[in-house]
Every structure is written in C-alpha cells, then in structure tokens.
Amino acid sequence: MLTQPALALGQNATEALDPIIVTATLGPKTVGESLSSVTVIEKDDIRRQQPAEFRDLLDAQPGVNVVSDGSYGKTTSVFLRGAGSSGTILLLDGIRLRSATAGIPPWQFLPPELMERVELVRGAKSSLYGADAVGGVIQAFTLEPEAGRQGWAELSGGSYETLETTAGVAAREGQSAFLAGGVYSDTEGTNLRAGGEDKGFRNAGGLAKVSHEFGQGGGVGLTVFQSEGNTEFEGGDTDFLVRAMGLYLEAVASDYWRTRIQFSESRDEQETFGSYPSVFNTLYRSARWENTLTAGVHEFVIGSEVIMDEVEGTSQFTEDSRTNSAVFGQARLNYEATDLLLSARLDDNEAYGKEETGGIALGHQFDRTHRLRLSYATSFRAPTFNDLYLTVPFYTGNPNLKPEEGQMVEAGVSGRYDQWFWDIAVYQNDVADLITFVSDPVTFEGTVENVESARIRGVELSSGFETGNWDVNAALTWADSENRDTGTRLPRRAEKNLRLDVDRLFEQWFVGASFITESNRYNDAANNSLLPGYGTVDVRAAWNFLPGWSASFKVDNLLDRRYATSRGNDSVTFEPFDYLAAGRTYMASVRYDFR
C-alpha cells in the first residue's frame, strides 16, 4: 500500500485545482485551458487513497464504469462514456498497453505503487491517438525522480494474508535523472462466488527510468516497466507478463520548431491453466514522430506513426500480424478569449483499410473563472485479431469486418476559483457498425458481424475544493446507453454513479474517506440478467511519526457489502453465478523515505 510521506500542506491550491495535462491535446495545457473533459488524479491523491488496485483510482470517476470478475488481479474492464471495454485507450508514459487478441488493456495488472499521476480524458480522441479512442484515453504516468537523491522502502500487510513490499531509489542532479523501483505483493485472495474457494494473486512489478535534458531544450529518456505474476480464477489460473519500453528523443530545431520521436514496445502475455488451457501473446511496436510549430499565439502539430501488432498462441489465427501507418495534424488557435482546436488523422491498416477521423473544439473564456467548451469528433474501434482471424470450435473470425465508427458531440461549462472548481459536461455518442457476435441456432457455429448501432448520452458533474486542511472531490454521472436496434441497455454499464473523496489534513497526519455508489446494470445484451446497484465506504489514515517515517491504515468496504459488477457461468453446470467483490478488508503499512 501507499503512505503519505509528506502531507504537502503548503501546496498552492490554485495549482492543485488546475494542473498541467498532456493527454487531451498534443502538448501541455492546464485543465482550465483544455477543450476536453478531464480528470487528473495527482500523486498526493494516490498516496492518500492507498489503492489496493489500479482500478480503485478509476471507480465512479466522471464518466467511468469499472467492471471486474472479483477482487485482486481479476479480469477488469473500464467503460469510459459508455464505450465498450475495448473502446478506451490505456497509455503508460505514452506507451500503449493492450491485448491485440482480446482488445482490452491489462488494467488489473498495473501496480498503483509505481504510478505518479493519472489523466482521464473523456471524449472521442481517435484523431489524436488512432483506433479505439471511442470513449476517451486514460494515461498513467510512472514515478518521477525529484531534485537531489532519494529512496524509499515500505512494508504492508492485511486481510486475506496479503503481504507487500515496495522499495526504490532515485536521483536528479543537474540535467540528468534516474529512478529504479519495484513492488512485490502476494495475497490468498477472497472467494469469487458464494461458497467458493479463495482465489489468490501474486504480482512483481518493476520500473527503471533514465533521462537527460539538453541545455538548449529537449532531451532524451528511456523507460522500462514490467509486471508479472499469477492470478487464480474459477476453473484455473493464469501466468501473466506485461512489459513496456519507451525511448524518446526531443530537440528544439529553432525558436519556432520542436521535434520529438518516440519508439515504443509493449508485450501482453498470458498462459492459462485449468479447464480451458491456452496461450495468448501480443507484441506491439510503434514509432511516432511529432513536430510542433509555433506562429505567435498559434500552435500546429504535424506527425506520423507506424504501428505493428503480432500475436501468437495455442489457438489458430489465419493472420498473426498487421501494420498500421498514420499521419495526423492538429491546430491550436487562440483569438484572445476564444480558442479553436482542429485535429485530423488518417490511418491505413492492412487488415481493415483506411479510416479518417477528425475533431473540432471551441472554447470561450467569459471571465477569469468561467469557460464554455463545445466539440465534435469522430472515432473508430478496430476489430481485434479474435474478431478477424481466430478459428476455434464453434467460432470463426470474420476477415471482412469493418471498424465500429462513432460521432460524439459535447458541451461543457466550468468555473475555476482560487480554492474550488465545478464542471458540467453533456454529451452524445452515436456508434455505428457495432461488432456483434451472431450464432446459427441449428449448428451453433458463431462469428461476428457489423449489425447493430448504439446511442450513448450522458451528463457529468464534478466539483472540489482544496485548502490547507481539507481536500474534497465529488463526481456524479448519469448515462443512457442504448442499443438502437433492440432498444435494450448496453450490458455492464451502470446508468448512475457517485463518488465522494474527503480528506482532513493535520500537521503530521490525516484522515479520509471515500464513498462510492452505482446503480444497477445488466450483465447481458438481452437485458435478462440484472445486477443490483451497491454502495461502499472506505476509510483511511496516515501519520508521519518520525522524520522520514510514516504509517498508514485503511479499511476498504467498511460496511462489508458483498456485491458484483459481473456475472459468470459455471464451467461444468453452466449455471450463472455472481463474481463477488471483496468484503471488508484491512491494510496497514510502514514506510521510510530518505534523502
């Protein structure tokens, strides 16, 4: 778990409420300047909340539904603005993480202890990031070294025989920086179904970073991240490996031209044992080149990207690789109180052909604190290798599939003051050519086709304030996701959710709580399997009891609610059962930070 080595009581509240973000556009902007709906989870937020899993940071954030097959490293899906589980991009320091076979990111395998901050950008972003940014983009940034030399070590223990150790060293001297850290956690886990056995999770994560800044601007850096271990589930267990490597080089060619190139590679490897053994391995490689040109207050970005996917495994694929080439551009134009953002991208994929996406956003600053934003953008979700090429008993992929295509419109208004803010966003996303499983009722042979469409519309409200003693954030979401062909709700999306985080800070310690509630959801497309809503309360505290030493304690699900966000079927009887989340859990930690 994470403790709070420093309570940062002197942090400027205005800076905390309007941080710099880089995911919403191709370049840094503050949240207030952004023309997108953005939520930023800062380092202090992560440490205070002491998340057991990465998904704990995302639960019930504006526009977010998280679905999991139980607690502790079990299969997790994130629905951002109602987009499918493969319609949200996950980036780690600019490196994309996902399985090209299943199409979903490995949310459950990211150790939150190695994360510095998280940016949630809601809205269609395919014109910036290509395929699958239908609901938006979530980017996690790993730990960064601070000035000087530092290190840390932490020991944690709690419910379900959970043990965890974390350690690292870092240094920033002059224009060079280095960081190396790791975390190891092991838990017996909890039962995933009523009357079932506990299912464990073991994870070893590591992070190494080195960078150097050039005197005239720009720099070079290398990041290596890895998470590997084993997770147990009903009917077996899975060995997993997630690895990401990124190398960037940025240079200032002139007063008006900055260029950056990044080479990335990520692996998603899973070997499953048990009733249905399998191996699915994904290799993702990319080279991305961005050029930023300035003309007075206006800024232009022109770039290109080449992506290669490769898959291998025990199942048969008629094709095991594909390449995507793309060119993209962005114009950020400023006319005093009015900002205009134009973006466009052309992707050419050897599997499904060319896809053109674009976006336009307008922002107007009424005064120092109030701002209006309007936007329209198109997006697409690419068919996965399973959709296109997988061949197994009773299923054959469809190589003629087209991508799903979305069109999103949004209007938002916000107010940002010295110590508090509020934001309201209203949106509608129309998605055509949904990739849908179809089956012959006689032979039971199945495939996927582009046969349905969906409309997703919603309202997101968020607010918060921060002073020297209080840190409060609230988010409320209402979303209506409908299959336009059947009139049913899209599966696994809750219509309403609420999140409230409250922390009271003192000179050497703090106490806090989080309240999360979500309405009911259907587990299936036909809306026959209803999962009831739920509410949970988490409480936490930390204490800096000696210089460099801190202790923390947290109780998750204080009221011991047993609830489920997904439902499965028994592998023998085929009877349905609820994947239960963990009940009341405890975790205590001791940490030492040194300089």
Secondary structure as UniProt FT lines:
FT   TURN            9..10
FT   HELIX           13..17
FT   STRAND          20..21
FT   TURN            23..26
FT   STRAND          29..30
FT   TURN            31..33
FT   STRAND          37..41
FT   HELIX           43..49
FT   HELIX           55..58
FT   TURN            59..60
FT   TURN            62..63
FT   STRAND          64..68
FT   STRAND          76..80
FT   TURN            81..82
FT   TURN            85..86
FT   STRAND          88..92
FT   TURN            93..94
FT   STRAND          95..96
FT   TURN            100..102
FT   HELIX           107..109
FT   HELIX           112..114
FT   STRAND          115..122
FT   HELIX           126..129
FT   TURN            131..132
FT   STRAND          136..142
FT   STRAND          148..158
FT   TURN            159..161
FT   STRAND          162..173
FT   TURN            174..175
FT   STRAND          176..191
FT   TURN            194..195
FT   STRAND          198..213
FT   TURN            215..216
FT   STRAND          218..233
FT   TURN            234..235
FT   STRAND          236..254
FT   TURN            255..256
FT   STRAND          257..274
FT   STRAND          278..295
FT   TURN            296..297
FT   STRAND          298..313
FT   STRAND          316..317
FT   STRAND          321..335
FT   TURN            336..337
FT   STRAND          338..349
FT   TURN            350..352
FT   STRAND          353..365
FT   STRAND          370..381
FT   HELIX           385..389
FT   STRAND          390..392
FT   TURN            393..394
FT   STRAND          395..396
FT   TURN            399..400
FT   STRAND          404..416
FT   STRAND          420..439
FT   TURN            441..443
FT   STRAND          446..466
FT   STRAND          470..483
FT   TURN            484..486
FT   TURN            491..492
FT   STRAND          496..505
FT   STRAND          509..518
FT   STRAND          521..522
FT   TURN            525..526
FT   STRAND          530..531
FT   STRAND          534..546
FT   TURN            547..548
FT   STRAND          549..556
FT   TURN            558..559
FT   STRAND          564..569
FT   TURN            571..573
FT   STRAND          576..580
FT   STRAND          585..594
//
